[in-house]
Amino acid sequence: MRRLCIGILVGGQARRLGGVAKGLLPTHDGRTVLARLLDEIHTAVPQAAVVLLGDRPEYAPLGLVTLADSPAGVGPLGGLHALLGSGAQDAVLLGGDMPYLQASTIKRLVDARCNSAISVKTGSPPRWSPMLSRYRCAVVLPTVGAQLARGQYGLYALLNALDADCLPLSAEEETSLQDWDTPADVRTK
């Protein structure tokens, strides 16, 4: 059994960005969002297996391991369900549209202690930011399965149901979680 598998969510429809594959957008340094994320992940945890989560044909030419959502059509929870069943002891879930995420934040998440799940909270009032979270696969998989069976697909509800631990972030780390959802996000960052 692998100790750690990191899944990057890339299957979203990106409606507010005209349907583009957000991970393939260029960042300020010319790398794509996905290439930059992969570099940060490999700096933080070089031994981790990394998979893409979702079914977007635009990523196929990259030759990366991809897991289809399980089940399809339920949003990020389907990607998490596939990741939890990948055979790893721990799974990290990352959004594929975070061009500023730093290796040091990923490393802190991987190294933090947790019973079932750990994530971060951002904003005021603070609320879960599930696109940076870690799960104990064997502990969490039954809860995700039960949530799917009830037709409840939200990651916020999952983190609450798991009584997830919260990893505190510095102001700089919180800023690095900004994602690209709209054309204005891409233009201004």
C-alpha positions in Angstrom: 0.0 0.0 0.0 1.3 3.4 -0.9 1.5 5.9 1.9 0.4 9.0 0.0 -1.5 9.8 -3.2 -2.1 13.4 -4.2 -5.1 14.0 -6.5 -5.6 17.2 -8.5 -9.1 18.0 -9.5 -9.2 18.8 -13.2 -12.6 17.6 -14.3 -14.7 20.7 -13.7 -16.6 22.3 -16.5 -15.2 25.9 -15.9 -18.4 27.5 -17.0 -17.4 31.0 -15.8 -14.2 30.7 -17.9 -15.9 29.6 -21.1 -15.2 25.9 -20.5 -11.4 26.0 -20.7 -9.3 23.4 -18.9 -8.1 25.7 -16.1 -5.0 23.7 -15.3 -3.7 24.4 -18.8 -3.9 28.2 -18.5 -0.4 29.9 -18.4 0.8 31.4 -15.2 2.9 34.6 -14.8 6.1 32.5 -15.3 4.9 30.8 -18.5 4.3 27.4 -16.9 0.7 26.1 -16.9 -1.2 26.1 -13.6 -0.9 22.3 -13.6 2.9 22.2 -14.4 3.4 24.7 -11.5 1.3 22.6 -9.1 3.2 19.5 -10.1 6.5 21.2 -9.4 5.3 22.4 -6.0 4.0 19.0 -5.1 7.3 17.2 -6.1 9.3 19.8 -4.1 7.1 19.2 -1.0 6.8 15.4 -1.2 8.9 13.9 -3.9 7.9 10.3 -3.1 4.1 11.0 -3.4 2.1 9.5 -6.3 0.2 12.1 -8.2 -3.0 11.6 -10.2 -5.4 13.8 -12.1 -9.0 13.5 -11.0 -11.8 13.9 -13.6 -12.4 13.3 -17.3 -11.1 16.2 -19.4 -9.6 15.0 -22.7 -7.4 18.2 -22.9 -5.1 16.6 -20.3 -4.7 13.2 -22.1 -1.6 14.3 -24.1 0.3 14.9 -20.9 0.4 11.2 -20.2 -0.4 11.6 -16.5 -2.3 9.0 -14.5 -5.9 9.9 -14.4 -8.8 8.6 -12.3 -12.3 9.1 -13.5 -14.8 10.5 -11.0 -16.6 7.7 -9.2 -19.4 8.3 -9.7 -19.3 10.8 -12.6 -21.5 13.9 -12.5 -21.4 14.6 -8.8 -18.6 17.2 -8.7 -15.5 17.0 -6.7 -16.9 14.4 -4.3 -16.8 11.9 -7.2 -13.1 12.7 -7.7 -12.4 12.3 -4.0 -14.2 9.0 -3.9 -12.0 7.7 -6.7 -8.9 9.0 -4.9 -9.8 7.4 -1.6 -10.1 4.1 -3.4 -6.8 4.3 -5.1 -5.0 2.1 -2.6 -3.1 4.8 -0.6 -3.1 5.2 3.1 -3.5 8.9 2.9 -4.9 11.1 0.1 -4.4 14.8 -0.5 -7.0 16.6 -2.6 -6.0 19.8 -4.4 -7.9 22.1 -6.8 -6.4 22.2 -10.3 -6.9 25.9 -10.6 -4.6 27.2 -7.8 -1.7 28.9 -9.5 -0.1 30.3 -6.3 -0.1 27.3 -4.0 3.3 26.8 -2.4 5.3 23.7 -1.6 5.7 24.7 2.0 1.9 24.8 2.5 1.5 21.4 0.8 4.3 20.0 3.1 2.6 21.4 6.2 -0.7 19.7 5.2 1.0 16.3 4.5 3.0 16.5 7.8 0.1 17.6 10.0 -1.5 15.1 12.4 -5.2 14.2 11.8 -7.6 11.5 12.8 -9.8 11.3 9.7 -9.4 14.5 7.7 -7.7 17.9 7.8 -8.3 20.9 5.8 -8.0 24.7 6.0 -10.5 27.5 6.6 -10.3 30.9 4.8 -12.3 34.1 4.8 -14.3 36.0 7.3 -16.2 34.3 8.8 -13.9 31.3 8.2 -15.2 28.4 6.1 -13.7 25.3 4.8 -11.5 25.4 1.7 -11.7 21.7 0.7 -9.4 22.1 -2.3 -6.5 21.8 0.1 -7.3 18.8 2.3 -5.9 15.5 3.4 -7.8 12.3 4.3 -7.1 9.0 6.0 -8.5 6.8 3.2 -9.7 3.7 5.2 -11.4 6.0 7.8 -13.1 8.4 5.3 -14.1 6.1 2.5 -17.2 4.7 4.2 -18.4 8.2 5.1 -18.0 9.3 1.5 -19.8 6.3 0.3 -22.7 6.9 2.7 -22.9 10.6 1.7 -23.0 9.6 -2.0 -25.8 7.1 -1.3 -27.8 9.9 0.3 -27.3 12.1 -2.7 -25.3 14.6 -0.7 -22.3 15.8 -2.8 -20.8 18.7 -0.9 -17.3 18.7 0.4 -18.2 21.2 3.2 -20.8 18.8 4.5 -18.2 16.0 4.4 -15.6 17.9 6.3 -18.2 18.8 8.9 -19.4 15.2 9.2 -15.9 14.0 9.7 -15.3 16.6 12.3 -12.1 17.5 10.3 -9.1 19.0 11.9 -8.2 22.5 10.8 -4.7 23.5 9.7 -4.1 27.1 10.6 -2.7 29.3 7.8 -0.6 32.4 7.8 -2.0 35.4 5.8 0.5 34.6 3.0 -0.6 30.9 2.9 -4.2 31.9 2.7 -3.5 34.3 -0.2 -1.7 31.4 -2.0 -5.0 29.5 -2.1 -6.6 31.9 -4.5 -8.0 30.1 -7.5 -8.9 31.1 -11.1 -12.7 30.9 -11.6 -13.4 33.9 -13.8 -11.7 35.9 -16.6 -11.1 38.7 -14.0 -9.2 36.3 -11.8 -6.8 35.3 -14.6 -6.3 38.9 -15.8 -5.6 40.4 -12.4 -3.2 37.8 -11.0 
